[in-house]
Structure formats: C-alpha cells, structure tokens
Amino acid sequence: FFLSPAVAEVRAQVQQEPLLETTEGTGINISCSHPKIQTSDYIYWYRQLPGRGPELLALTVKESKDLPDKSGRLWVSADRHSSALWLWRPRRGDAAVYYCALGD
C-alpha cells in the first residue's frame, strides 16, 4: 500500500523501542527520539492500558518534570531531540503501551 508524503512525515516524527520488559519494582526508562521536532512543538507522553483508551501522562515544551502522581519523571534532552519516561517502581498494573507524540 502507499503512504502520502504527509503521512510518512508524521510517522517519521518519533521513534520508540517496540518492546521493553521489566520486573515489578524495577525501574525502567522508555525513550523516544524526535530529531525533527519544531520550536513550537509540545512533547506528549500517553499510555494505553489493555482495553482502555489512551491517557495523557505528561506534556512539556522543554522542561523535565515529575509525573503528577510522582510515579516517575519525564526527561527531555537539552536539544529536545529526545525524551524519556522514567518509571521508578512500576507495578504489574503499569503494563501498557506507552506513546510519545509531538504537537501544538
């Protein structure tokens, strides 16, 4: 099938690992690369639990910040070309699909 350039460009905005594993209580770093980030772009991190819709975990322009429930931290590189979600002590209930995205 074919992708229009616009769709291909959007899909190339961010890159993430396909799968990460950890054990309960062992911290994990979920990274995201976004080398084509624009000046006005926000960095969004979502998670989607099985059978649920996506939920926004955190967003930022460039500042690293703790997650609202203090379960982890959103880290952003100085050049904003990458970000990462650190989960301090993940529990079994944190098993989910984690997404990063760019937008205004």
C-alpha contacts under 8 A as a table, 3 or more apart, distances in Angstrom:
res1	aa1	res2	aa2	distance
3	L	7	V	6.07
3	L	8	A	5.92
4	S	7	V	5.34
4	S	8	A	6.18
5	P	8	A	4.93
5	P	9	E	5.91
6	A	9	E	5.07
6	A	10	V	6.27
7	V	10	V	5.12
7	V	11	R	6.19
8	A	11	R	5.12
8	A	12	A	6.20
9	E	12	A	5.07
9	E	13	Q	6.48
10	V	13	Q	5.33
11	R	14	V	6.97
12	A	15	Q	7.14
13	Q	34	H	5.67
13	Q	35	P	7.36
13	Q	36	K	6.13
13	Q	37	I	7.25
13	Q	102	L	7.53
14	V	32	C	6.53
14	V	33	S	5.43
14	V	34	H	4.54
14	V	35	P	7.60
14	V	100	C	7.30
14	V	101	A	6.83
14	V	102	L	7.84
15	Q	32	C	5.69
15	Q	33	S	5.09
15	Q	34	H	6.62
16	Q	30	I	7.98
16	Q	31	S	6.34
16	Q	32	C	4.92
16	Q	33	S	6.62
16	Q	100	C	7.99
17	E	20	L	7.11
17	E	30	I	7.79
17	E	31	S	7.32
17	E	32	C	7.72
20	L	30	I	7.67
22	T	26	T	6.31
22	T	27	G	7.49
22	T	28	I	6.69
23	T	26	T	5.51
23	T	90	P	7.89
24	E	89	R	6.99
24	E	90	P	5.72
24	E	91	R	5.01
24	E	92	R	6.09
25	G	88	W	7.60
25	G	89	R	4.19
25	G	90	P	5.26
25	G	91	R	6.13
26	T	88	W	7.18
26	T	89	R	5.43
26	T	90	P	6.52
27	G	86	W	7.20
27	G	87	L	5.52
27	G	88	W	4.54
27	G	89	R	5.04
27	G	90	P	6.35
28	I	86	W	5.86
28	I	87	L	5.44
28	I	88	W	6.83
28	I	89	R	7.91
28	I	90	P	7.62
29	N	84	A	6.44
29	N	85	L	5.77
29	N	86	W	4.58
29	N	87	L	6.55
30	I	84	A	5.39
30	I	85	L	5.07
30	I	86	W	6.40
31	S	82	S	7.38
31	S	83	S	5.93
31	S	84	A	4.11
31	S	85	L	6.35
32	C	82	S	5.61
32	C	83	S	5.30
32	C	84	A	5.82
32	C	100	C	6.57
33	S	81	H	6.10
33	S	82	S	4.38
33	S	83	S	6.57
34	H	37	I	5.71
34	H	80	R	7.71
34	H	81	H	4.99
34	H	82	S	5.47
34	H	83	S	7.91
35	P	80	R	7.81
35	P	81	H	4.50
35	P	82	S	6.99
36	K	81	H	7.26
37	I	41	D	6.45
37	I	80	R	7.27
37	I	81	H	6.59
37	I	102	L	7.31
38	Q	41	D	5.28
40	S	61	V	7.84
40	S	104	D	6.45
41	D	61	V	6.74
41	D	102	L	5.84
41	D	103	G	5.04
41	D	104	D	5.11
42	Y	59	L	6.64
42	Y	60	T	5.63
42	Y	61	V	4.66
42	Y	62	K	7.92
42	Y	102	L	5.60
42	Y	103	G	5.30
42	Y	104	D	5.62
43	I	59	L	5.43
43	I	60	T	5.36
43	I	61	V	5.98
43	I	62	K	7.90
43	I	100	C	7.06
43	I	101	A	5.97
43	I	102	L	4.93
43	I	103	G	6.86
44	Y	56	L	7.37
44	Y	57	L	7.79
44	Y	58	A	6.03
44	Y	59	L	4.40
44	Y	60	T	6.81
44	Y	100	C	5.50
44	Y	101	A	5.05
44	Y	102	L	6.07
44	Y	103	G	7.62
45	W	56	L	6.15
45	W	57	L	5.57
45	W	58	A	5.41
45	W	59	L	6.25
45	W	85	L	7.84
45	W	98	Y	7.17
45	W	99	Y	5.62
45	W	100	C	4.45
45	W	101	A	6.45
46	Y	54	P	6.13
46	Y	55	E	5.37
46	Y	56	L	4.42
46	Y	57	L	5.18
46	Y	58	A	7.20
46	Y	98	Y	5.71
46	Y	99	Y	5.04
46	Y	100	C	6.32
47	R	54	P	5.49
47	R	55	E	5.50
47	R	56	L	6.69
47	R	57	L	6.82
47	R	96	A	6.26
47	R	97	V	5.52
47	R	98	Y	4.27
47	R	99	Y	5.98
48	Q	52	R	6.17
48	Q	53	G	5.80
48	Q	54	P	4.31
48	Q	55	E	6.23
48	Q	96	A	5.49
48	Q	97	V	5.14
48	Q	98	Y	6.43
49	L	52	R	5.37
49	L	53	G	7.24
49	L	54	P	7.33
49	L	94	D	7.61
49	L	95	A	6.90
49	L	96	A	4.58
49	L	97	V	6.58
50	P	96	A	6.42
56	L	59	L	7.82
57	L	67	L	6.91
57	L	68	P	7.87
58	A	67	L	6.40
58	A	68	P	7.80
58	A	74	L	7.19
60	T	63	E	6.09
60	T	64	S	7.50
62	K	76	V	6.11
62	K	77	S	7.88
62	K	78	A	7.70
62	K	80	R	6.45
63	E	75	W	7.50
63	E	76	V	6.47
64	S	73	R	7.30
64	S	74	L	5.43
64	S	75	W	4.44
64	S	76	V	5.38
65	K	73	R	5.69
65	K	74	L	5.29
65	K	75	W	6.64
66	D	70	K	5.92
66	D	71	S	7.86
66	D	72	G	5.99
66	D	73	R	4.15
66	D	74	L	6.06
67	L	70	K	5.09
67	L	71	S	6.25
67	L	72	G	5.45
67	L	73	R	5.27
67	L	74	L	6.70
68	P	71	S	7.75
69	D	72	G	7.86
70	K	73	R	7.42
71	S	87	L	6.04
71	S	88	W	5.98
71	S	89	R	7.12
71	S	90	P	7.82
72	G	85	L	7.10
72	G	86	W	5.16
72	G	87	L	4.25
72	G	88	W	5.18
73	R	85	L	5.88
73	R	86	W	5.09
73	R	87	L	6.71
74	L	83	S	7.21
74	L	84	A	5.88
74	L	85	L	4.74
74	L	86	W	6.34
75	W	83	S	5.48
75	W	84	A	5.17
75	W	85	L	6.34
75	W	86	W	7.51
76	V	80	R	5.94
76	V	82	S	6.18
76	V	83	S	4.32
76	V	84	A	6.57
77	S	80	R	4.95
77	S	81	H	6.47
77	S	82	S	5.60
77	S	83	S	6.03
78	A	81	H	7.90
79	D	82	S	7.76
80	R	83	S	7.06
87	L	90	P	5.89
90	P	93	G	7.91
90	P	94	D	5.98
91	R	94	D	5.39
91	R	95	A	7.56
92	R	95	A	5.79
